[in-house]
């Protein structure tokens, strides 16, 4: 399901199509572990990403609130961490 969700966002985001439900994206992040997230080389650098539409928090430090799909795009290297 993670590949389907991640690669689905690869298609829907540039086309401006609706995203999968936040609950589905949250399931992908809930099943991720430190090893799988480190694969993409994203360093949260003292930030905690908090979902505004799901119970997801990644990292430690200064809170940054975003929709869960944006968190998934960031941790998979598809969107830069601003």
mmCIF file of the N, C-alpha and C atoms, coordinates in Angstrom:
data_MODEL
# 
_entry.id   MODEL 
# 
loop_
_atom_site.group_PDB 
_atom_site.id 
_atom_site.type_symbol 
_atom_site.label_atom_id 
_atom_site.label_alt_id 
_atom_site.label_comp_id 
_atom_site.label_asym_id 
_atom_site.label_entity_id 
_atom_site.label_seq_id 
_atom_site.pdbx_PDB_ins_code 
_atom_site.Cartn_x 
_atom_site.Cartn_y 
_atom_site.Cartn_z 
_atom_site.occupancy 
_atom_site.B_iso_or_equiv 
_atom_site.pdbx_formal_charge 
_atom_site.auth_seq_id 
_atom_site.auth_comp_id 
_atom_site.auth_asym_id 
_atom_site.auth_atom_id 
_atom_site.pdbx_PDB_model_num 
ATOM 1   N N  . UNK A 1 1  ? 0.815  -1.186 0.000   1.00 0.00 ? 1  UNK A N  1 
ATOM 2   C CA . UNK A 1 1  ? 0.000  0.000  0.000   1.00 0.00 ? 1  UNK A CA 1 
ATOM 3   C C  . UNK A 1 1  ? 0.867  1.262  0.000   1.00 0.00 ? 1  UNK A C  1 
ATOM 4   N N  . UNK A 1 2  ? 2.053  1.194  0.602   1.00 0.00 ? 2  UNK A N  1 
ATOM 5   C CA . UNK A 1 2  ? 2.872  2.397  0.646   1.00 0.00 ? 2  UNK A CA 1 
ATOM 6   C C  . UNK A 1 2  ? 3.306  2.827  -0.747  1.00 0.00 ? 2  UNK A C  1 
ATOM 7   N N  . UNK A 1 3  ? 3.715  1.877  -1.583  1.00 0.00 ? 3  UNK A N  1 
ATOM 8   C CA . UNK A 1 3  ? 4.118  2.234  -2.941  1.00 0.00 ? 3  UNK A CA 1 
ATOM 9   C C  . UNK A 1 3  ? 2.951  2.819  -3.726  1.00 0.00 ? 3  UNK A C  1 
ATOM 10  N N  . UNK A 1 4  ? 1.793  2.232  -3.581  1.00 0.00 ? 4  UNK A N  1 
ATOM 11  C CA . UNK A 1 4  ? 0.596  2.726  -4.271  1.00 0.00 ? 4  UNK A CA 1 
ATOM 12  C C  . UNK A 1 4  ? 0.289  4.160  -3.845  1.00 0.00 ? 4  UNK A C  1 
ATOM 13  N N  . UNK A 1 5  ? 0.380  4.427  -2.567  1.00 0.00 ? 5  UNK A N  1 
ATOM 14  C CA . UNK A 1 5  ? 0.065  5.766  -2.056  1.00 0.00 ? 5  UNK A CA 1 
ATOM 15  C C  . UNK A 1 5  ? 1.123  6.786  -2.472  1.00 0.00 ? 5  UNK A C  1 
ATOM 16  N N  . UNK A 1 6  ? 2.391  6.427  -2.290  1.00 0.00 ? 6  UNK A N  1 
ATOM 17  C CA . UNK A 1 6  ? 3.470  7.354  -2.632  1.00 0.00 ? 6  UNK A CA 1 
ATOM 18  C C  . UNK A 1 6  ? 3.488  7.647  -4.131  1.00 0.00 ? 6  UNK A C  1 
ATOM 19  N N  . UNK A 1 7  ? 3.461  6.605  -4.939  1.00 0.00 ? 7  UNK A N  1 
ATOM 20  C CA . UNK A 1 7  ? 3.516  6.812  -6.388  1.00 0.00 ? 7  UNK A CA 1 
ATOM 21  C C  . UNK A 1 7  ? 2.210  7.397  -6.917  1.00 0.00 ? 7  UNK A C  1 
ATOM 22  N N  . UNK A 1 8  ? 1.122  7.143  -6.225  1.00 0.00 ? 8  UNK A N  1 
ATOM 23  C CA . UNK A 1 8  ? -0.138 7.792  -6.580  1.00 0.00 ? 8  UNK A CA 1 
ATOM 24  C C  . UNK A 1 8  ? -0.034 9.297  -6.407  1.00 0.00 ? 8  UNK A C  1 
ATOM 25  N N  . UNK A 1 9  ? 0.619  9.734  -5.322  1.00 0.00 ? 9  UNK A N  1 
ATOM 26  C CA . UNK A 1 9  ? 0.836  11.165 -5.119  1.00 0.00 ? 9  UNK A CA 1 
ATOM 27  C C  . UNK A 1 9  ? 1.782  11.738 -6.167  1.00 0.00 ? 9  UNK A C  1 
ATOM 28  N N  . UNK A 1 10 ? 2.719  10.914 -6.652  1.00 0.00 ? 10 UNK A N  1 
ATOM 29  C CA . UNK A 1 10 ? 3.612  11.366 -7.725  1.00 0.00 ? 10 UNK A CA 1 
ATOM 30  C C  . UNK A 1 10 ? 2.815  11.775 -8.960  1.00 0.00 ? 10 UNK A C  1 
ATOM 31  N N  . UNK A 1 11 ? 1.673  11.120 -9.161  1.00 0.00 ? 11 UNK A N  1 
ATOM 32  C CA . UNK A 1 11 ? 0.835  11.416 -10.324 1.00 0.00 ? 11 UNK A CA 1 
ATOM 33  C C  . UNK A 1 11 ? -0.197 12.495 -10.004 1.00 0.00 ? 11 UNK A C  1 
ATOM 34  N N  . UNK A 1 12 ? -0.899 12.361 -8.893  1.00 0.00 ? 12 UNK A N  1 
ATOM 35  C CA . UNK A 1 12 ? -2.004 13.271 -8.603  1.00 0.00 ? 12 UNK A CA 1 
ATOM 36  C C  . UNK A 1 12 ? -1.557 14.692 -8.264  1.00 0.00 ? 12 UNK A C  1 
ATOM 37  N N  . UNK A 1 13 ? -0.436 14.839 -7.572  1.00 0.00 ? 13 UNK A N  1 
ATOM 38  C CA . UNK A 1 13 ? 0.018  16.172 -7.157  1.00 0.00 ? 13 UNK A CA 1 
ATOM 39  C C  . UNK A 1 13 ? 0.301  17.084 -8.356  1.00 0.00 ? 13 UNK A C  1 
ATOM 40  N N  . UNK A 1 14 ? 1.127  16.673 -9.330  1.00 0.00 ? 14 UNK A N  1 
ATOM 41  C CA . UNK A 1 14 ? 1.399  17.581 -10.449 1.00 0.00 ? 14 UNK A CA 1 
ATOM 42  C C  . UNK A 1 14 ? 0.167  17.883 -11.302 1.00 0.00 ? 14 UNK A C  1 
ATOM 43  N N  . UNK A 1 15 ? -0.777 16.944 -11.319 1.00 0.00 ? 15 UNK A N  1 
ATOM 44  C CA . UNK A 1 15 ? -1.978 17.138 -12.127 1.00 0.00 ? 15 UNK A CA 1 
ATOM 45  C C  . UNK A 1 15 ? -3.086 17.874 -11.377 1.00 0.00 ? 15 UNK A C  1 
ATOM 46  N N  . UNK A 1 16 ? -2.881 18.132 -10.092 1.00 0.00 ? 16 UNK A N  1 
ATOM 47  C CA . UNK A 1 16 ? -3.888 18.826 -9.300  1.00 0.00 ? 16 UNK A CA 1 
ATOM 48  C C  . UNK A 1 16 ? -5.119 17.989 -9.012  1.00 0.00 ? 16 UNK A C  1 
ATOM 49  N N  . UNK A 1 17 ? -4.947 16.674 -9.034  1.00 0.00 ? 17 UNK A N  1 
ATOM 50  C CA . UNK A 1 17 ? -6.065 15.761 -8.755  1.00 0.00 ? 17 UNK A CA 1 
ATOM 51  C C  . UNK A 1 17 ? -6.202 15.544 -7.253  1.00 0.00 ? 17 UNK A C  1 
ATOM 52  N N  . UNK A 1 18 ? -7.362 15.091 -6.798  1.00 0.00 ? 18 UNK A N  1 
ATOM 53  C CA . UNK A 1 18 ? -7.554 14.858 -5.359  1.00 0.00 ? 18 UNK A CA 1 
ATOM 54  C C  . UNK A 1 18 ? -6.558 13.838 -4.805  1.00 0.00 ? 18 UNK A C  1 
ATOM 55  N N  . UNK A 1 19 ? -6.153 14.073 -3.597  1.00 0.00 ? 19 UNK A N  1 
ATOM 56  C CA . UNK A 1 19 ? -5.236 13.168 -2.904  1.00 0.00 ? 19 UNK A CA 1 
ATOM 57  C C  . UNK A 1 19 ? -6.012 12.025 -2.273  1.00 0.00 ? 19 UNK A C  1 
ATOM 58  N N  . UNK A 1 20 ? -5.314 10.940 -1.917  1.00 0.00 ? 20 UNK A N  1 
ATOM 59  C CA . UNK A 1 20 ? -5.989 9.882  -1.161  1.00 0.00 ? 20 UNK A CA 1 
ATOM 60  C C  . UNK A 1 20 ? -6.428 10.422 0.196   1.00 0.00 ? 20 UNK A C  1 
ATOM 61  N N  . UNK A 1 21 ? -7.365 9.749  0.825   1.00 0.00 ? 21 UNK A N  1 
ATOM 62  C CA . UNK A 1 21 ? -7.817 10.206 2.150   1.00 0.00 ? 21 UNK A CA 1 
ATOM 63  C C  . UNK A 1 21 ? -6.657 10.273 3.145   1.00 0.00 ? 21 UNK A C  1 
ATOM 64  N N  . UNK A 1 22 ? -6.736 11.230 4.044   1.00 0.00 ? 22 UNK A N  1 
ATOM 65  C CA . UNK A 1 22 ? -5.680 11.416 5.046   1.00 0.00 ? 22 UNK A CA 1 
ATOM 66  C C  . UNK A 1 22 ? -5.442 10.145 5.855   1.00 0.00 ? 22 UNK A C  1 
ATOM 67  N N  . UNK A 1 23 ? -6.494 9.383  6.115   1.00 0.00 ? 23 UNK A N  1 
ATOM 68  C CA . UNK A 1 23 ? -6.352 8.148  6.903   1.00 0.00 ? 23 UNK A CA 1 
ATOM 69  C C  . UNK A 1 23 ? -5.457 7.139  6.183   1.00 0.00 ? 23 UNK A C  1 
ATOM 70  N N  . UNK A 1 24 ? -5.563 7.084  4.865   1.00 0.00 ? 24 UNK A N  1 
ATOM 71  C CA . UNK A 1 24 ? -4.752 6.149  4.081   1.00 0.00 ? 24 UNK A CA 1 
ATOM 72  C C  . UNK A 1 24 ? -3.288 6.577  4.088   1.00 0.00 ? 24 UNK A C  1 
ATOM 73  N N  . UNK A 1 25 ? -3.042 7.866  3.927   1.00 0.00 ? 25 UNK A N  1 
ATOM 74  C CA . UNK A 1 25 ? -1.672 8.380  3.965   1.00 0.00 ? 25 UNK A CA 1 
ATOM 75  C C  . UNK A 1 25 ? -1.082 8.163  5.354   1.00 0.00 ? 25 UNK A C  1 
ATOM 76  N N  . UNK A 1 26 ? -1.878 8.378  6.378   1.00 0.00 ? 26 UNK A N  1 
ATOM 77  C CA . UNK A 1 26 ? -1.419 8.177  7.757   1.00 0.00 ? 26 UNK A CA 1 
ATOM 78  C C  . UNK A 1 26 ? -1.014 6.727  7.996   1.00 0.00 ? 26 UNK A C  1 
ATOM 79  N N  . UNK A 1 27 ? -1.735 5.780  7.423   1.00 0.00 ? 27 UNK A N  1 
ATOM 80  C CA . UNK A 1 27 ? -1.379 4.363  7.570   1.00 0.00 ? 27 UNK A CA 1 
ATOM 81  C C  . UNK A 1 27 ? 0.017  4.095  7.022   1.00 0.00 ? 27 UNK A C  1 
ATOM 82  N N  . UNK A 1 28 ? 0.348  4.721  5.918   1.00 0.00 ? 28 UNK A N  1 
ATOM 83  C CA . UNK A 1 28 ? 1.680  4.545  5.336   1.00 0.00 ? 28 UNK A CA 1 
ATOM 84  C C  . UNK A 1 28 ? 2.739  5.077  6.299   1.00 0.00 ? 28 UNK A C  1 
ATOM 85  N N  . UNK A 1 29 ? 2.516  6.247  6.848   1.00 0.00 ? 29 UNK A N  1 
ATOM 86  C CA . UNK A 1 29 ? 3.488  6.820  7.776   1.00 0.00 ? 29 UNK A CA 1 
ATOM 87  C C  . UNK A 1 29 ? 3.554  6.058  9.089   1.00 0.00 ? 29 UNK A C  1 
ATOM 88  N N  . UNK A 1 30 ? 2.429  5.538  9.540   1.00 0.00 ? 30 UNK A N  1 
ATOM 89  C CA . UNK A 1 30 ? 2.416  4.750  10.780  1.00 0.00 ? 30 UNK A CA 1 
ATOM 90  C C  . UNK A 1 30 ? 3.238  3.479  10.640  1.00 0.00 ? 30 UNK A C  1 
ATOM 91  N N  . UNK A 1 31 ? 3.264  2.907  9.449   1.00 0.00 ? 31 UNK A N  1 
ATOM 92  C CA . UNK A 1 31 ? 4.002  1.662  9.238   1.00 0.00 ? 31 UNK A CA 1 
ATOM 93  C C  . UNK A 1 31 ? 5.470  1.907  8.911   1.00 0.00 ? 31 UNK A C  1 
ATOM 94  N N  . UNK A 1 32 ? 5.847  3.157  8.685   1.00 0.00 ? 32 UNK A N  1 
ATOM 95  C CA . UNK A 1 32 ? 7.243  3.486  8.380   1.00 0.00 ? 32 UNK A CA 1 
ATOM 96  C C  . UNK A 1 32 ? 8.078  3.408  9.650   1.00 0.00 ? 32 UNK A C  1 
ATOM 97  N N  . UNK A 1 33 ? 9.322  3.034  9.475   1.00 0.00 ? 33 UNK A N  1 
ATOM 98  C CA . UNK A 1 33 ? 10.243 3.032  10.603  1.00 0.00 ? 33 UNK A CA 1 
ATOM 99  C C  . UNK A 1 33 ? 11.454 3.891  10.246  1.00 0.00 ? 33 UNK A C  1 
ATOM 100 N N  . UNK A 1 34 ? 12.331 4.064  11.201  1.00 0.00 ? 34 UNK A N  1 
ATOM 101 C CA . UNK A 1 34 ? 13.487 4.938  10.986  1.00 0.00 ? 34 UNK A CA 1 
ATOM 102 C C  . UNK A 1 34 ? 14.320 4.485  9.783   1.00 0.00 ? 34 UNK A C  1 
ATOM 103 N N  . UNK A 1 35 ? 14.474 3.187  9.641   1.00 0.00 ? 35 UNK A N  1 
ATOM 104 C CA . UNK A 1 35 ? 15.266 2.645  8.517   1.00 0.00 ? 35 UNK A CA 1 
ATOM 105 C C  . UNK A 1 35 ? 14.618 2.965  7.178   1.00 0.00 ? 35 UNK A C  1 
ATOM 106 N N  . UNK A 1 36 ? 13.308 2.746  7.076   1.00 0.00 ? 36 UNK A N  1 
ATOM 107 C CA . UNK A 1 36 ? 12.643 2.996  5.796   1.00 0.00 ? 36 UNK A CA 1 
ATOM 108 C C  . UNK A 1 36 ? 12.630 4.485  5.462   1.00 0.00 ? 36 UNK A C  1 
ATOM 109 N N  . UNK A 1 37 ? 12.496 5.336  6.456   1.00 0.00 ? 37 UNK A N  1 
ATOM 110 C CA . UNK A 1 37 ? 12.516 6.768  6.202   1.00 0.00 ? 37 UNK A CA 1 
ATOM 111 C C  . UNK A 1 37 ? 13.912 7.268  5.867   1.00 0.00 ? 37 UNK A C  1 
ATOM 112 N N  . UNK A 1 38 ? 14.942 6.646  6.456   1.00 0.00 ? 38 UNK A N  1 
ATOM 113 C CA . UNK A 1 38 ? 16.315 7.079  6.172   1.00 0.00 ? 38 UNK A CA 1 
ATOM 114 C C  . UNK A 1 38 ? 16.718 6.749  4.741   1.00 0.00 ? 38 UNK A C  1 
ATOM 115 N N  . UNK A 1 39 ? 16.018 5.829  4.105   1.00 0.00 ? 39 UNK A N  1 
ATOM 116 C CA . UNK A 1 39 ? 16.292 5.462  2.712   1.00 0.00 ? 39 UNK A CA 1 
ATOM 117 C C  . UNK A 1 39 ? 16.258 6.691  1.805   1.00 0.00 ? 39 UNK A C  1 
ATOM 118 N N  . UNK A 1 40 ? 15.378 7.624  2.093   1.00 0.00 ? 40 UNK A N  1 
ATOM 119 C CA . UNK A 1 40 ? 15.210 8.803  1.250   1.00 0.00 ? 40 UNK A CA 1 
ATOM 120 C C  . UNK A 1 40 ? 16.177 9.932  1.613   1.00 0.00 ? 40 UNK A C  1 
ATOM 121 N N  . UNK A 1 41 ? 16.941 9.781  2.693   1.00 0.00 ? 41 UNK A N  1 
ATOM 122 C CA . UNK A 1 41 ? 17.962 10.746 3.061   1.00 0.00 ? 41 UNK A CA 1 
ATOM 123 C C  . UNK A 1 41 ? 17.448 12.083 3.562   1.00 0.00 ? 41 UNK A C  1 
ATOM 124 N N  . UNK A 1 42 ? 16.227 12.121 4.049   1.00 0.00 ? 42 UNK A N  1 
ATOM 125 C CA . UNK A 1 42 ? 15.673 13.382 4.533   1.00 0.00 ? 42 UNK A CA 1 
ATOM 126 C C  . UNK A 1 42 ? 16.064 13.565 5.996   1.00 0.00 ? 42 UNK A C  1 
ATOM 127 N N  . UNK A 1 43 ? 16.629 14.718 6.296   1.00 0.00 ? 43 UNK A N  1 
ATOM 128 C CA . UNK A 1 43 ? 17.017 15.054 7.659   1.00 0.00 ? 43 UNK A CA 1 
ATOM 129 C C  . UNK A 1 43 ? 16.040 16.104 8.178   1.00 0.00 ? 43 UNK A C  1 
ATOM 130 N N  . UNK A 1 44 ? 15.302 15.757 9.200   1.00 0.00 ? 44 UNK A N  1 
ATOM 131 C CA . UNK A 1 44 ? 14.331 16.694 9.751   1.00 0.00 ? 44 UNK A CA 1 
ATOM 132 C C  . UNK A 1 44 ? 15.001 17.791 10.570  1.00 0.00 ? 44 UNK A C  1 
ATOM 133 N N  . UNK A 1 45 ? 16.272 17.630 10.871  1.00 0.00 ? 45 UNK A N  1 
ATOM 134 C CA . UNK A 1 45 ? 17.076 18.679 11.484  1.00 0.00 ? 45 UNK A CA 1 
ATOM 135 C C  . UNK A 1 45 ? 16.432 19.448 12.620  1.00 0.00 ? 45 UNK A C  1 
ATOM 136 N N  . UNK A 1 46 ? 16.031 18.767 13.679  1.00 0.00 ? 46 UNK A N  1 
ATOM 137 C CA . UNK A 1 46 ? 15.480 19.445 14.841  1.00 0.00 ? 46 UNK A CA 1 
ATOM 138 C C  . UNK A 1 46 ? 14.043 19.911 14.682  1.00 0.00 ? 46 UNK A C  1 
ATOM 139 N N  . UNK A 1 47 ? 13.334 19.330 13.715  1.00 0.00 ? 47 UNK A N  1 
ATOM 140 C CA . UNK A 1 47 ? 11.915 19.664 13.518  1.00 0.00 ? 47 UNK A CA 1 
ATOM 141 C C  . UNK A 1 47 ? 11.054 18.441 13.790  1.00 0.00 ? 47 UNK A C  1 
ATOM 142 N N  . UNK A 1 48 ? 9.865  18.708 14.244  1.00 0.00 ? 48 UNK A N  1 
ATOM 143 C CA . UNK A 1 48 ? 8.867  17.652 14.379  1.00 0.00 ? 48 UNK A CA 1 
ATOM 144 C C  . UNK A 1 48 ? 7.739  17.983 13.420  1.00 0.00 ? 48 UNK A C  1 
ATOM 145 N N  . UNK A 1 49 ? 7.523  17.107 12.444  1.00 0.00 ? 49 UNK A N  1 
ATOM 146 C CA . UNK A 1 49 ? 6.422  17.289 11.507  1.00 0.00 ? 49 UNK A CA 1 
ATOM 147 C C  . UNK A 1 49 ? 5.160  16.744 12.150  1.00 0.00 ? 49 UNK A C  1 
ATOM 148 N N  . UNK A 1 50 ? 4.139  17.584 12.256  1.00 0.00 ? 50 UNK A N  1 
ATOM 149 C CA . UNK A 1 50 ? 2.864  17.203 12.864  1.00 0.00 ? 50 UNK A CA 1 
ATOM 150 C C  . UNK A 1 50 ? 1.765  17.349 11.828  1.00 0.00 ? 50 UNK A C  1 
ATOM 151 N N  . UNK A 1 51 ? 0.994  16.293 11.672  1.00 0.00 ? 51 UNK A N  1 
ATOM 152 C CA . UNK A 1 51 ? -0.112 16.338 10.717  1.00 0.00 ? 51 UNK A CA 1 
ATOM 153 C C  . UNK A 1 51 ? -1.276 17.121 11.294  1.00 0.00 ? 51 UNK A C  1 
ATOM 154 N N  . UNK A 1 52 ? -1.884 17.919 10.442  1.00 0.00 ? 52 UNK A N  1 
ATOM 155 C CA . UNK A 1 52 ? -3.053 18.691 10.862  1.00 0.00 ? 52 UNK A CA 1 
ATOM 156 C C  . UNK A 1 52 ? -4.344 17.908 10.669  1.00 0.00 ? 52 UNK A C  1 
ATOM 157 N N  . UNK A 1 53 ? -4.272 16.805 9.919   1.00 0.00 ? 53 UNK A N  1 
ATOM 158 C CA . UNK A 1 53 ? -5.471 16.044 9.583   1.00 0.00 ? 53 UNK A CA 1 
ATOM 159 C C  . UNK A 1 53 ? -5.374 14.563 9.951   1.00 0.00 ? 53 UNK A C  1 
ATOM 160 N N  . UNK A 1 54 ? -4.387 14.211 10.766  1.00 0.00 ? 54 UNK A N  1 
ATOM 161 C CA . UNK A 1 54 ? -4.215 12.833 11.225  1.00 0.00 ? 54 UNK A CA 1 
ATOM 162 C C  . UNK A 1 54 ? -3.334 12.876 12.469  1.00 0.00 ? 54 UNK A C  1 
ATOM 163 N N  . UNK A 1 55 ? -3.298 11.785 13.200  1.00 0.00 ? 55 UNK A N  1 
ATOM 164 C CA . UNK A 1 55 ? -2.489 11.717 14.419  1.00 0.00 ? 55 UNK A CA 1 
ATOM 165 C C  . UNK A 1 55 ? -1.094 11.201 14.068  1.00 0.00 ? 55 UNK A C  1 
ATOM 166 N N  . UNK A 1 56 ? -0.315 12.031 13.392  1.00 0.00 ? 56 UNK A N  1 
ATOM 167 C CA . UNK A 1 56 ? 1.030  11.664 12.951  1.00 0.00 ? 56 UNK A CA 1 
ATOM 168 C C  . UNK A 1 56 ? 2.007  12.740 13.405  1.00 0.00 ? 56 UNK A C  1 
ATOM 169 N N  . UNK A 1 57 ? 3.115  12.284 13.981  1.00 0.00 ? 57 UNK A N  1 
ATOM 170 C CA . UNK A 1 57 ? 4.219  13.169 14.365  1.00 0.00 ? 57 UNK A CA 1 
ATOM 171 C C  . UNK A 1 57 ? 5.514  12.441 14.056  1.00 0.00 ? 57 UNK A C  1 
ATOM 172 N N  . UNK A 1 58 ? 6.394  13.117 13.333  1.00 0.00 ? 58 UNK A N  1 
ATOM 173 C CA . UNK A 1 58 ? 7.695  12.550 12.985  1.00 0.00 ? 58 UNK A CA 1 
ATOM 174 C C  . UNK A 1 58 ? 8.788  13.530 13.369  1.00 0.00 ? 58 UNK A C  1 
ATOM 175 N N  . UNK A 1 59 ? 9.848  13.016 13.950  1.00 0.00 ? 59 UNK A N  1 
ATOM 176 C CA . UNK A 1 59 ? 10.974 13.843 14.322  1.00 0.00 ? 59 UNK A CA 1 
ATOM 177 C C  . UNK A 1 59 ? 10.809 14.436 15.705  1.00 0.00 ? 59 UNK A C  1 
ATOM 178 N N  . UNK A 1 60 ? 11.835 15.166 16.096  1.00 0.00 ? 60 UNK A N  1 
ATOM 179 C CA . UNK A 1 60 ? 11.829 15.818 17.400  1.00 0.00 ? 60 UNK A CA 1 
ATOM 180 C C  . UNK A 1 60 ? 12.324 17.244 17.233  1.00 0.00 ? 60 UNK A C  1 
ATOM 181 N N  . UNK A 1 61 ? 11.727 18.141 17.968  1.00 0.00 ? 61 UNK A N  1 
ATOM 182 C CA . UNK A 1 61 ? 12.163 19.527 17.923  1.00 0.00 ? 61 UNK A CA 1 
ATOM 183 C C  . UNK A 1 61 ? 11.024 20.474 17.642  1.00 0.00 ? 61 UNK A C  1 
ATOM 184 N N  . UNK A 1 62 ? 11.348 21.556 16.952  1.00 0.00 ? 62 UNK A N  1 
ATOM 185 C CA . UNK A 1 62 ? 10.390 22.613 16.634  1.00 0.00 ? 62 UNK A CA 1 
ATOM 186 C C  . UNK A 1 62 ? 9.232  22.048 15.803  1.00 0.00 ? 62 UNK A C  1 
ATOM 187 N N  . UNK A 1 63 ? 7.977  22.216 16.282  1.00 0.00 ? 63 UNK A N  1 
ATOM 188 C CA . UNK A 1 63 ? 6.842  21.659 15.537  1.00 0.00 ? 63 UNK A CA 1 
ATOM 189 C C  . UNK A 1 63 ? 6.548  22.441 14.252  1.00 0.00 ? 63 UNK A C  1 
ATOM 190 N N  . UNK A 1 64 ? 6.291  21.685 13.204  1.00 0.00 ? 64 UNK A N  1 
ATOM 191 C CA . UNK A 1 64 ? 5.860  22.235 11.917  1.00 0.00 ? 64 UNK A CA 1 
ATOM 192 C C  . UNK A 1 64 ? 4.587  21.490 11.552  1.00 0.00 ? 64 UNK A C  1 
ATOM 193 N N  . UNK A 1 65 ? 3.475  22.200 11.428  1.00 0.00 ? 65 UNK A N  1 
ATOM 194 C CA . UNK A 1 65 ? 2.188  21.563 11.154  1.00 0.00 ? 65 UNK A CA 1 
ATOM 195 C C  . UNK A 1 65 ? 1.867  21.624 9.663   1.00 0.00 ? 65 UNK A C  1 
ATOM 196 N N  . UNK A 1 66 ? 1.539  20.448 9.121   1.00 0.00 ? 66 UNK A N  1 
ATOM 197 C CA . UNK A 1 66 ? 1.248  20.295 7.699   1.00 0.00 ? 66 UNK A CA 1 
ATOM 198 C C  . UNK A 1 66 ? 0.196  19.211 7.508   1.00 0.00 ? 66 UNK A C  1 
ATOM 199 N N  . UNK A 1 67 ? -0.500 19.222 6.374   1.00 0.00 ? 67 UNK A N  1 
ATOM 200 C CA . UNK A 1 67 ? -1.358 18.082 6.059   1.00 0.00 ? 67 UNK A CA 1 
ATOM 201 C C  . UNK A 1 67 ? -0.502 16.811 5.935   1.00 0.00 ? 67 UNK A C  1 
ATOM 202 N N  . UNK A 1 68 ? -1.073 15.691 6.262   1.00 0.00 ? 68 UNK A N  1 
ATOM 203 C CA . UNK A 1 68 ? -0.328 14.433 6.293   1.00 0.00 ? 68 UNK A CA 1 
ATOM 204 C C  . UNK A 1 68 ? 0.261  14.091 4.924   1.00 0.00 ? 68 UNK A C  1 
ATOM 205 N N  . UNK A 1 69 ? -0.427 14.425 3.844   1.00 0.00 ? 69 UNK A N  1 
ATOM 206 C CA . UNK A 1 69 ? 0.128  14.120 2.510   1.00 0.00 ? 69 UNK A CA 1 
ATOM 207 C C  . UNK A 1 69 ? 1.399  14.916 2.264   1.00 0.00 ? 69 UNK A C  1 
ATOM 208 N N  . UNK A 1 70 ? 1.467  16.145 2.769   1.00 0.00 ? 70 UNK A N  1 
ATOM 209 C CA . UNK A 1 70 ? 2.685  16.941 2.609   1.00 0.00 ? 70 UNK A CA 1 
ATOM 210 C C  . UNK A 1 70 ? 3.833  16.344 3.414   1.00 0.00 ? 70 UNK A C  1 
ATOM 211 N N  . UNK A 1 71 ? 3.531  15.802 4.576   1.00 0.00 ? 71 UNK A N  1 
ATOM 212 C CA . UNK A 1 71 ? 4.560  15.134 5.376   1.00 0.00 ? 71 UNK A CA 1 
ATOM 213 C C  . UNK A 1 71 ? 5.102  13.930 4.616   1.00 0.00 ? 71 UNK A C  1 
ATOM 214 N N  . UNK A 1 72 ? 4.216  13.143 4.028   1.00 0.00 ? 72 UNK A N  1 
ATOM 215 C CA . UNK A 1 72 ? 4.667  11.975 3.259   1.00 0.00 ? 72 UNK A CA 1 
ATOM 216 C C  . UNK A 1 72 ? 5.525  12.409 2.073   1.00 0.00 ? 72 UNK A C  1 
ATOM 217 N N  . UNK A 1 73 ? 5.140  13.462 1.392   1.00 0.00 ? 73 UNK A N  1 
ATOM 218 C CA . UNK A 1 73 ? 5.927  13.956 0.258   1.00 0.00 ? 73 UNK A CA 1 
ATOM 219 C C  . UNK A 1 73 ? 7.299  14.446 0.711   1.00 0.00 ? 73 UNK A C  1 
ATOM 220 N N  . UNK A 1 74 ? 7.381  15.046 1.882   1.00 0.00 ? 74 UNK A N  1 
ATOM 221 C CA . UNK A 1 74 ? 8.657  15.525 2.402   1.00 0.00 ? 74 UNK A CA 1 
ATOM 222 C C  . UNK A 1 74 ? 9.559  14.355 2.782   1.00 0.00 ? 74 UNK A C  1 
ATOM 223 N N  . UNK A 1 75 ? 9.053  13.417 3.562   1.00 0.00 ? 75 UNK A N  1 
ATOM 224 C CA . UNK A 1 75 ? 9.909  12.334 4.062   1.00 0.00 ? 75 UNK A CA 1 
ATOM 225 C C  . UNK A 1 75 ? 10.300 11.345 2.976   1.00 0.00 ? 75 UNK A C  1 
ATOM 226 N N  . UNK A 1 76 ? 9.634  11.382 1.837   1.00 0.00 ? 76 UNK A N  1 
ATOM 227 C CA . UNK A 1 76 ? 10.031 10.519 0.719   1.00 0.00 ? 76 UNK A CA 1 
ATOM 228 C C  . UNK A 1 76 ? 10.816 11.293 -0.337  1.00 0.00 ? 76 UNK A C  1 
ATOM 229 N N  . UNK A 1 77 ? 11.242 12.508 0.002   1.00 0.00 ? 77 UNK A N  1 
ATOM 230 C CA . UNK A 1 77 ? 12.102 13.267 -0.864  1.00 0.00 ? 77 UNK A CA 1 
ATOM 231 C C  . UNK A 1 77 ? 11.417 13.882 -2.076  1.00 0.00 ? 77 UNK A C  1 
ATOM 232 N N  . UNK A 1 78 ? 10.104 13.958 -2.061  1.00 0.00 ? 78 UNK A N  1 
ATOM 233 C CA . UNK A 1 78 ? 9.384  14.503 -3.199  1.00 0.00 ? 78 UNK A CA 1 
ATOM 234 C C  . UNK A 1 78 ? 9.080  15.987 -3.073  1.00 0.00 ? 78 UNK A C  1 
ATOM 235 N N  . UNK A 1 79 ? 9.211  16.510 -1.892  1.00 0.00 ? 79 UNK A N  1 
ATOM 236 C CA . UNK A 1 79 ? 8.965  17.931 -1.660  1.00 0.00 ? 79 UNK A CA 1 
ATOM 237 C C  . UNK A 1 79 ? 10.016 18.404 -0.661  1.00 0.00 ? 79 UNK A C  1 
ATOM 238 N N  . UNK A 1 80 ? 10.619 19.559 -0.916  1.00 0.00 ? 80 UNK A N  1 
ATOM 239 C CA . UNK A 1 80 ? 11.642 20.036 0.023   1.00 0.00 ? 80 UNK A CA 1 
ATOM 240 C C  . UNK A 1 80 ? 11.038 20.467 1.353   1.00 0.00 ? 80 UNK A C  1 
ATOM 241 N N  . UNK A 1 81 ? 11.802 20.301 2.378   1.00 0.00 ? 81 UNK A N  1 
ATOM 242 C CA . UNK A 1 81 ? 11.395 20.753 3.704   1.00 0.00 ? 81 UNK A CA 1 
ATOM 243 C C  . UNK A 1 81 ? 11.718 22.231 3.799   1.00 0.00 ? 81 UNK A C  1 
ATOM 244 N N  . UNK A 1 82 ? 10.678 23.059 3.881   1.00 0.00 ? 82 UNK A N  1 
ATOM 245 C CA . UNK A 1 82 ? 10.862 24.514 3.807   1.00 0.00 ? 82 UNK A CA 1 
ATOM 246 C C  . UNK A 1 82 ? 11.445 25.161 4.980   1.00 0.00 ? 82 UNK A C  1 
# 
